[in-house]
């Protein structure tokens, strides 16, 4: 199950991504926003992050204009590994090496076709494990020490 969230700047792209996920038969939950009316991105990043923490969803897609704000907020939550998905190569590398569970799309800087290619690559890529798993364990220790 994929958790979706966007602010007003990412709303239109989110709606198109929902159509794509429907086409390929991937279930999702939409945590908003529900319009292009101005809103605040931390609200939706928090909803998506908490849906993953609670195991209601397995992974998430966040969308705002630059992607930066959503990435910052999502990474404030224990167990969330969010990365900016500027293209499919970055999404593949982030998933393979860092096992990201949230990909963040910059609506202002990515086309619909590139966003779909990025999501497709992120979904299809497998985590490498091995030495990369050791690094994720290091991240968990850092979270344990710094996220009270």
N, C-alpha and C positions, 0 to 999 in steps of 0.2 A: 504494500500500500504506500503510495506516494502522497506526501503532504504538500499542498501548494499554498503559497502566500505571495501577495504583492501589495504595494502601495498604489496610489493613483498613477504614478509614472510607469508602472509595470502592468497595470490592469489589462490593457488591450492585448499585450503579448501573452499574459496568463490565460486569457480566454481562448486564444488560438492554440496554446499548448494543451489546454483541456480537450480541444477537438482532436489533436494529434494522439493524445493518450487514449481517447475513446476509440479512435481508428485502430490502434494496435492492441487494444484490449487490456490496458493497464489501469487498475483501479487507483483512484485518488480521492482525497478529501480536500475541499477548497476552504481554506481558513480566511478568505477575504483578501482584499477588499472587494466590494461588489459594485463599484462604479469608478468613474474617472474623477469624482469629487475629491478634493484635497484631503489627505489624511496623513498619518504619521507612520513611517515604516517600522519603528520598533514594535508596534502592536502586533504586526503580522509575523515578523521574525520570531517574536516570543511564542506566538501560537504554534508556529511550525516546529520550533525547537522543542516545546513542551510535548507536542504530539509524538515526537520521536522518543523523547525521554520516557514517556509513559508507555511506549511500545504500541500505541494506537496506530502509528505509521512506522514504516521501516526506514524511510529516507524522505528527503524533502527537496523541493525546488522553490527558491525565492527569487523575486524579480522586483527591482526598483530601477530608477534611471541609470545610475552608475554602477550599482551592485555593491558599492563599498559599504554603505550604511548597513544593509542587510547582513553582509558578511561579518561586520564587526559585532552586531547584536547577536547573531546566531552563535558565534564563537564564545560568547559569555556564558553559555550553558554547558554544564558538565556532560561529556560524552558526545557533544556535537563537534563535528569536523567539517566546517563549511569553507568552500573555496570559490573564488570567482571563476566562472566558466566562460571565458572570453571566446573560446573556440573548441572544436572537438579534440584537438591535440592536448590542450591544457586539461580538459575534462578527463581524458583518458589517463594522462600522467598523474593527475591528482587522485583518481580512483585507484589506479594500479599501485602507486607508491604510498599514498596516505589514507587510502580507504575512506575518502570523504563520503559523508552520509547526507550532505546538503550541497547542492550546486546552486550558485547564485548567478543569475543572468542580468547583464547590464542593458536594459531595454533601449536606452538611448544610443547604444553603440553596437548593437547586434541586429541582424536581419532575422526575420522569421525562419527562413531556411537554415541559417547558421545556428539559430537557437535550437531548432529541431535536430540538426546534426549533432550539436553539442549534447543534447539530452540523450539521443540515441547512443552516442559513444559512451557516455557516462553509465547508462544502464547496462550496456553490453560488456563493459570492461570488468575484468576480475581483479581482485586484490592479489598482489604477488605473494604476500606472506614473507616468510624467511626473515632476513635482516630488517625488512620493513615492519614486520610484526614487533620486533624488538623496539623499534622507534615509537610505535604506537603505545607500547607499554611504558616507555619513557614519558610520553605525553600524559598517560593516565596518572603517573606519579606526580607530574607537575600539577595536574588538576587537583589531585588529592591534597597537595600541599598548599595550593593557592586559591582553590574555589571552596570556600567553607560554607 
